[in-house]
Structure formats: C-alpha cells, structure tokens
C-alpha cells in the first residue's frame, strides 16, 4: 500500500492496516436509500489474471499439516491438550521461524508454508488448525487504539482480529482465574486479552478480501482492488472498512459522487462508526462544506470522549513522542474507563518510570503481570523490578 495519491479519507484494513486522500473536486450533496448500493462495474475492467480466492482455499491447510492433525492420537486428545498442541504449532515448536509480515495477506496454507503473515493471515491459520482439531474456536474482531502507520504516500489504519478458544475448564493458575476462554493473538505490539465480537466465516472472508483489495489499491491496480472490495461487501454487507476502502478507490478514480454515496451508506449501516464519520468529515471539509463537516466533528468528539481506546491511543502516541506528562494524563483517563486493558498498564508504567514515579510504575507493572503473567513484556518487567 504505497505511492497512491494522498487522500482526505482514512481507509481500513481488517487486521492490521489502511490508506488516506487529499484535495478533491467540489461535489454536490447526495441522498440515497438506506439499504441501497449501486455498483459501478463499467468504470473498472475485469482483470482475467486476478481471480477472487475461493472460500475453501482461504481456510484450507496443506496436505502434510492436515495429515498431522488428523492422526488418531491427536484427535483423541482432550480439548485442553489439543489447545496446548495448537499453541505448540503456531507459537513454539514449528513456528520458531514465523515472521510477522504486515504487508501481505495470505491463505492458511501459504502462511504455514511461508512461515510468515500479518495478523489476519496468522489468525486464519490458527482458526483453521483449531477447526481441524475440532476445538470450540472462533475468530473475533477486537477494539484497539486507532493508530496510523505511514508507508510512502499513504497512511494505514490498523484494526485487529484474533482467535479465541472457548473452554469452560480453562484455568489460569498464575492468575488464579477460571476464565473459560483463551485468546490466541499474533500482533507483536499489543497485549490483548479481552473478548471481542465473534465473526462468522463469511465475515472473516470479507475481511480477508478487503485486505487484499487494499493491497492492490496500494499498488495502483484499481481494477483488481474494485473486484476484491466488491467481493468483501457481497460476503458481509456490514463490513464498514470495505465501504471506506471502496470510497477511497472511487475518489482516486474521479468518482466523487459515488464515493460520498458509499460513505453515506456505511453510516446508514452504523451511524456511530467513528472511522466512517471521520471519512465523511474530511470529505466535506475538502469540499468546503464546513457547516455539514462541523456536525460530524461534534459527533466524533463526543464519541472519543467516552472511548478508552481513544485515550489509550493518545497515550501510546505520547509515549512514542517522549511526551510522558501528557501520556500519563491520557492513560490515567483511559484507566478510569476500562478494566483489564494490559496495554494501559504497560504504557502507564513506562510513562511513570520516565517521570521518576517508581511507586506508580511498580503498581502498574504488578497489575500488568496479574493480567498477562506469561507475556514476554511482563516477564522482562517482573525480572527487572522484582515485582510479583
């Protein structure tokens, strides 16, 4: 996703990244029926070299891995033992060479064979292994702080998915807790433990297609991008990120009316989606429709004020900028709103340390260790500061 015209719109990749657009021509205000969307196939030529990856291929495992998982002694294991086996496969024994690759979205088979992938690719692999083991596993979408990754002329917005294995007897000895589920997460920069929104296979497939569409858009292969965004929306008409990315494509193709139509449709699906509201705000501002844009500014500010992920995101950015006093203000506000967010304690501990507040830092480290005792960051901090 690089070297595309800078846009007024922030676009989204499910599970780990997204694009942004600059000055647009003036376009008149439009109204559409809430549940109607018009396709514009005539503006995009079908590319015979680009085929939509079939659903079966997205989730399919390699023959060798499938044979390994289907062995009688493996299938006979308890769910807890199968879970340990899955974790050995994706985290330890056979995954020592696994690399996190945010640039490429791949099928389960390709991810396994290449030993690399972004979070949606790695999560689809874990999900497919879990299904082969007949585990009660789901993929879920989880809220994370809104953060942008600058690549070339584009800003990428990260969203996130992971896998969750449901098992009432999961007991976390170090935490003294029978939580009933285990999170399998591959994002190297987060410490996500909480439950999110379970996705159906169609919704997973939609997010997979949306990612590939965004990757094509970054390479300016607009016909292929259109095909994949359309496939994503047809699979899951509630995927707001796919509508946002399709609007970006329309803007870059000069289809300004159509872009606004798509963003309006996304808002009809979820009027409280902050990313979609932000896209509409920026589009209106680019057309000097400031009164309309101000309405969205107010709605966004009201939503952010009550969203711990917003304040956590500001805190993380302030830590990265070494603005530790501001970071503490933002992160303490997030802490008041949310319980069980490991990242709040992680970054607040760092900010306290940098400002000389050792008592506060040790308290946050202790809470972090309670939440995620076996995370490498927790182990490092426990050993460094001799905190339980």
C-alpha positions as CSV (number, residue, x, y, z in Angstrom):
1,X,0.0,0.0,0.0
2,X,2.3,2.8,-1.2
3,X,2.6,5.5,-3.7
4,X,-1.1,6.4,-4.0
5,X,-2.4,9.9,-4.3
6,X,-2.8,11.3,-0.8
7,X,-6.5,11.2,0.2
8,X,-8.8,13.0,2.6
9,X,-10.2,9.7,3.6
10,X,-8.8,7.2,6.1
11,X,-9.3,3.7,4.9
12,X,-9.2,0.5,6.8
13,X,-7.6,-2.9,6.6
14,X,-9.0,-5.6,8.8
15,X,-6.3,-6.9,11.0
16,X,-3.5,-4.7,10.6
17,X,-3.5,-1.6,8.3
18,X,-5.1,1.0,5.8
19,X,-4.9,4.1,3.3
20,X,-5.6,8.0,3.3
21,X,-6.7,11.0,0.3
22,X,-6.0,15.0,-0.4
23,X,-7.8,17.7,-2.2
24,X,-10.9,16.7,-4.0
25,X,-13.1,18.5,-6.6
26,X,-16.3,20.0,-5.3
27,X,-19.2,17.5,-5.4
28,X,-22.9,18.2,-4.7
29,X,-24.6,16.7,-1.7
30,X,-26.3,13.4,-2.3
31,X,-29.1,11.4,-0.7
32,X,-29.6,7.6,-1.0
33,X,-32.0,5.0,0.3
34,X,-30.5,3.4,3.5
35,X,-30.0,-0.1,2.2
36,X,-29.2,0.5,-1.5
37,X,-25.8,0.5,-3.1
38,X,-25.1,0.9,-6.8
39,X,-22.2,-0.9,-8.3
40,X,-20.1,0.8,-11.0
41,X,-18.6,-2.1,-12.9
42,X,-18.4,-0.1,-16.1
43,X,-15.6,2.1,-14.6
44,X,-13.4,-0.9,-13.9
45,X,-12.2,-3.5,-16.4
46,X,-12.2,-7.2,-15.3
47,X,-8.7,-8.4,-14.9
48,X,-8.5,-12.1,-16.0
49,X,-5.2,-12.5,-14.3
50,X,-6.8,-11.7,-10.9
51,X,-9.1,-14.3,-9.6
52,X,-11.0,-14.0,-6.3
53,X,-9.6,-16.6,-3.9
54,X,-12.3,-19.2,-3.2
55,X,-13.5,-19.6,0.3
56,X,-12.3,-23.2,0.6
57,X,-8.8,-22.1,-0.4
58,X,-8.6,-19.3,2.1
59,X,-9.2,-21.7,5.0
60,X,-7.6,-24.9,3.6
61,X,-4.5,-26.4,5.3
62,X,-1.6,-28.1,3.5
63,X,-2.0,-31.8,3.0
64,X,1.0,-32.6,5.2
65,X,-0.3,-30.4,8.1
66,X,-3.8,-31.8,7.7
67,X,-2.5,-35.4,7.9
68,X,-0.5,-34.5,11.0
69,X,-3.6,-33.0,12.7
70,X,-5.9,-35.9,11.8
71,X,-3.7,-38.6,13.4
72,X,-5.8,-40.7,15.7
73,X,-3.8,-40.0,18.8
74,X,-4.1,-36.2,18.2
75,X,-7.8,-36.3,17.6
76,X,-8.3,-38.4,20.8
77,X,-6.8,-35.7,23.0
78,X,-8.9,-33.6,25.4
79,X,-9.7,-30.1,24.3
80,X,-7.2,-28.7,26.8
81,X,-4.5,-31.0,25.4
82,X,-5.5,-30.1,21.8
83,X,-5.2,-26.4,22.7
84,X,-1.6,-27.0,24.0
85,X,-0.9,-28.8,20.8
86,X,-2.2,-25.9,18.7
87,X,-0.1,-23.4,20.7
88,X,3.0,-25.6,20.2
89,X,2.3,-25.5,16.4
90,X,1.7,-21.8,16.0
91,X,3.9,-20.3,18.8
92,X,6.8,-22.6,19.5
93,X,8.0,-25.9,18.0
94,X,7.1,-25.5,14.4
95,X,6.8,-21.7,14.4
96,X,10.3,-20.6,15.5
97,X,10.8,-19.2,12.1
98,X,7.4,-17.5,11.8
99,X,7.8,-13.8,10.9
100,X,5.2,-11.1,11.3
101,X,4.6,-9.6,7.8
102,X,2.1,-6.7,7.8
103,X,2.4,-6.2,4.0
104,X,0.8,-9.4,2.8
105,X,-2.5,-11.2,3.3
106,X,-2.2,-14.9,2.6
107,X,-4.3,-18.1,2.8
108,X,-3.8,-20.6,5.7
109,X,-1.8,-22.9,3.5
110,X,0.5,-20.2,2.2
111,X,1.0,-18.7,5.7
112,X,2.0,-22.1,7.1
113,X,4.4,-22.9,4.2
114,X,6.0,-19.4,4.1
115,X,6.2,-19.2,7.9
116,X,5.1,-15.5,7.8
117,X,1.9,-13.4,7.6
118,X,0.0,-10.5,9.0
119,X,-2.4,-10.9,11.9
120,X,-5.4,-11.9,9.8
121,X,-3.3,-14.4,7.9
122,X,-1.8,-15.9,11.1
123,X,-5.2,-15.9,12.8
124,X,-6.9,-17.7,9.9
125,X,-4.1,-20.3,10.1
126,X,-4.7,-20.8,13.8
127,X,-8.5,-20.9,13.3
128,X,-8.2,-23.5,10.6
129,X,-5.9,-25.6,12.7
130,X,-8.4,-25.3,15.6
131,X,-11.3,-26.4,13.4
132,X,-9.3,-29.4,12.1
133,X,-8.7,-30.3,15.8
134,X,-12.4,-29.9,16.4
135,X,-11.8,-27.3,19.1
136,X,-14.5,-24.7,20.0
137,X,-12.6,-21.9,18.3
138,X,-13.8,-18.6,16.8
139,X,-12.2,-15.6,15.2
140,X,-13.1,-12.3,16.8
141,X,-12.8,-8.6,16.0
142,X,-11.4,-6.6,18.9
143,X,-11.2,-2.9,19.6
144,X,-7.8,-1.4,19.6
145,X,-6.5,2.2,19.8
146,X,-6.7,4.0,16.5
147,X,-3.1,4.3,15.2
148,X,-1.7,5.1,11.8
149,X,1.3,3.7,10.0
150,X,2.9,5.9,7.4
151,X,4.1,4.0,4.3
152,X,5.1,6.0,1.3
153,X,2.3,8.5,0.5
154,X,-0.3,6.5,2.4
155,X,-1.5,6.3,6.0
156,X,-2.6,2.9,7.1
157,X,-5.2,2.5,9.9
158,X,-4.9,-0.7,11.9
159,X,-7.8,-2.8,13.0
160,X,-7.4,-6.2,14.7
161,X,-8.6,-9.8,14.8
162,X,-7.5,-12.7,16.8
163,X,-8.7,-16.2,17.7
164,X,-10.5,-17.4,20.9
165,X,-10.8,-20.9,22.1
166,X,-13.9,-21.4,24.3
167,X,-13.4,-24.0,27.1
168,X,-15.2,-23.7,30.5
169,X,-12.3,-25.5,32.3
170,X,-9.5,-23.2,31.2
171,X,-7.8,-22.4,34.5
172,X,-5.0,-19.8,34.6
173,X,-3.0,-20.8,37.6
174,X,-0.8,-17.8,37.9
175,X,-3.8,-15.5,37.6
176,X,-6.0,-17.6,40.0
177,X,-8.8,-17.4,37.5
178,X,-11.1,-19.8,35.6
179,X,-11.7,-17.5,32.6
180,X,-13.3,-20.1,30.3
181,X,-11.5,-18.9,27.2
182,X,-8.0,-18.5,25.7
183,X,-7.0,-15.7,23.3
184,X,-4.6,-16.6,20.5
185,X,-3.1,-13.4,19.3
186,X,-0.2,-12.6,16.9
187,X,0.0,-8.9,17.0
188,X,3.5,-8.1,18.3
189,X,2.7,-4.7,19.7
190,X,-0.4,-5.4,21.7
191,X,-1.3,-7.4,24.8
192,X,-5.0,-8.1,24.1
193,X,-6.7,-10.4,26.5
194,X,-10.4,-9.4,26.3
195,X,-13.3,-10.9,24.3
196,X,-14.4,-9.1,21.2
197,X,-17.1,-9.8,18.6
198,X,-17.2,-13.3,17.1
199,X,-17.0,-13.3,13.3
200,X,-18.8,-15.8,11.0
201,X,-16.9,-17.4,8.2
202,X,-18.4,-15.0,5.8
203,X,-17.3,-12.0,7.8
204,X,-13.8,-13.5,8.1
205,X,-13.7,-14.0,4.3
206,X,-15.0,-10.4,3.8
207,X,-12.1,-9.0,5.9
208,X,-9.6,-11.2,4.0
209,X,-10.9,-9.9,0.7
210,X,-10.9,-6.3,2.0
211,X,-7.2,-6.6,2.9
212,X,-6.2,-8.0,-0.5
213,X,-8.2,-5.2,-2.2
214,X,-6.3,-2.6,-0.1
215,X,-3.0,-4.2,-1.1
216,X,-4.0,-4.0,-4.8
217,X,-5.1,-0.4,-4.3
218,X,-1.6,0.4,-2.8
219,X,-0.1,-0.9,-6.0
220,X,-2.5,1.2,-8.1
221,X,-4.1,-2.0,-9.5
222,X,-7.5,-0.4,-9.3
223,X,-9.5,-3.0,-11.3
224,X,-8.3,-5.8,-9.0
225,X,-8.9,-3.6,-6.0
226,X,-12.5,-3.0,-7.1
227,X,-13.1,-6.7,-7.6
228,X,-11.9,-7.5,-4.1
229,X,-13.8,-4.7,-2.4
230,X,-17.0,-5.7,-4.1
231,X,-16.4,-9.4,-3.1
232,X,-15.8,-8.2,0.5
233,X,-19.1,-6.3,0.6
234,X,-21.1,-9.0,-1.0
235,X,-19.8,-11.5,1.5
236,X,-20.6,-9.3,4.5
237,X,-22.6,-6.2,3.8
238,X,-21.9,-4.9,7.3
239,X,-18.1,-4.6,6.7
240,X,-17.7,-0.8,7.1
241,X,-14.0,-0.9,6.3
242,X,-14.7,-2.4,2.9
243,X,-17.1,0.5,2.1
244,X,-14.4,3.0,3.3
245,X,-11.8,1.5,1.0
246,X,-14.2,1.4,-1.9
247,X,-14.9,5.1,-1.3
248,X,-11.1,5.7,-1.5
249,X,-10.9,3.8,-4.8
250,X,-13.8,5.9,-6.2
251,X,-12.1,9.1,-5.1
252,X,-8.9,8.1,-6.8
253,X,-10.8,7.3,-10.0
254,X,-12.6,10.6,-10.0
255,X,-16.0,9.2,-8.9
256,X,-16.6,11.8,-6.2
257,X,-20.4,11.5,-6.1
258,X,-20.1,7.7,-5.8
259,X,-17.6,8.0,-3.0
260,X,-20.0,10.1,-1.0
261,X,-22.8,7.7,-1.7
262,X,-20.7,4.8,-0.3
263,X,-19.7,6.7,2.9
264,X,-23.4,7.7,3.4
265,X,-24.4,4.0,3.0
266,X,-21.7,2.9,5.6
267,X,-23.2,5.5,8.0
268,X,-26.6,4.1,7.4
269,X,-25.3,0.7,8.5
270,X,-23.6,2.1,11.6
271,X,-24.1,5.7,12.3
272,X,-21.7,5.6,15.3
273,X,-18.7,4.2,13.4
274,X,-16.0,6.9,14.2
275,X,-13.8,6.0,11.3
276,X,-16.6,6.3,8.8
277,X,-17.7,9.6,10.4
278,X,-14.2,10.8,10.2
279,X,-14.1,9.9,6.5
280,X,-17.3,11.9,5.8
281,X,-16.0,14.8,7.9
282,X,-12.8,15.0,5.8
283,X,-14.6,14.7,2.5
284,X,-17.0,17.5,3.5
285,X,-14.1,19.7,4.6
286,X,-12.3,19.1,1.3
287,X,-15.3,20.4,-0.5
288,X,-15.6,23.5,1.8
289,X,-19.0,22.2,3.2
290,X,-17.9,23.3,6.7
291,X,-21.3,23.5,8.4
292,X,-22.0,19.9,7.5
293,X,-18.5,18.9,8.5
294,X,-18.9,20.6,11.9
295,X,-21.8,18.2,12.7
296,X,-19.5,15.2,12.3
297,X,-16.7,16.9,14.2
298,X,-19.1,17.2,17.2
299,X,-20.2,13.6,16.9
300,X,-16.6,12.4,16.7
301,X,-15.5,14.4,19.7
302,X,-18.5,13.1,21.8
303,X,-17.7,9.5,20.9
304,X,-14.0,9.9,21.6
305,X,-14.6,11.4,25.0
306,X,-16.3,8.2,26.2
307,X,-13.9,5.7,24.4
308,X,-11.0,4.3,26.4
309,X,-9.3,3.2,23.2
310,X,-9.2,6.8,22.0
311,X,-7.4,7.9,25.2
312,X,-5.1,4.8,25.1
313,X,-4.2,5.7,21.5
314,X,-3.3,9.2,22.5
315,X,-1.3,7.9,25.4
316,X,0.7,5.4,23.3
317,X,1.5,8.1,20.7
318,X,2.6,10.5,23.5
319,X,4.9,7.8,24.9
320,X,6.4,7.3,21.4
321,X,6.9,11.1,21.2
322,X,8.6,11.0,24.7
323,X,5.8,13.4,26.0
324,X,5.5,11.5,29.2
325,X,3.5,14.0,31.2
326,X,0.8,14.1,28.5
327,X,0.9,10.3,28.2
328,X,0.2,10.0,31.9
329,X,-2.8,12.3,31.6
330,X,-4.3,10.3,28.7
331,X,-3.6,6.9,30.1
332,X,-4.9,7.7,33.5
333,X,-8.2,8.8,31.9
334,X,-8.3,5.5,29.9
335,X,-7.7,3.5,33.1
336,X,-10.7,5.1,34.7
337,X,-12.9,3.9,31.8
338,X,-11.6,0.4,31.3
339,X,-10.7,-2.7,33.4
340,X,-8.4,-5.5,32.2
341,X,-6.6,-3.5,29.5
342,X,-3.0,-4.7,29.7
343,X,-1.7,-2.1,27.3
344,X,-2.9,0.7,29.6
345,X,-0.8,-0.6,32.5
346,X,2.2,-1.3,30.2
347,X,2.4,2.2,28.8
348,X,1.4,3.9,32.0
349,X,4.3,2.0,33.8
350,X,6.7,3.2,31.2
351,X,5.5,6.8,31.5
352,X,5.7,6.7,35.3
353,X,9.3,5.3,35.1
354,X,10.3,8.1,32.7
355,X,9.0,10.7,35.1
356,X,10.5,9.2,38.2
357,X,7.3,7.9,39.8
358,X,8.6,4.4,40.9
359,X,5.7,3.7,43.2
360,X,3.2,4.3,40.4
361,X,5.3,2.3,37.9
362,X,5.6,-0.7,40.2
363,X,1.8,-0.7,40.8
364,X,1.1,-0.7,37.1
365,X,3.7,-3.4,36.5
366,X,2.1,-5.5,39.2
367,X,-1.3,-5.2,37.6
368,X,0.1,-5.9,34.2
369,X,1.7,-9.1,35.5
370,X,-1.6,-10.2,37.1
371,X,-3.3,-9.8,33.7
372,X,-0.7,-11.4,31.4
373,X,1.9,-13.1,33.6
374,X,3.5,-15.1,30.8
375,X,3.7,-12.3,28.2
376,X,7.4,-11.6,27.4
377,X,7.0,-8.0,28.4
378,X,5.6,-9.0,31.8
379,X,8.4,-11.5,32.4
380,X,11.0,-8.8,31.5
381,X,9.5,-6.2,33.8
382,X,9.0,-8.7,36.6
383,X,12.6,-9.8,36.5
384,X,13.9,-6.2,36.2
385,X,11.9,-4.8,39.1
386,X,11.4,-7.9,41.2
387,X,7.6,-7.4,41.1
388,X,5.4,-10.5,41.7
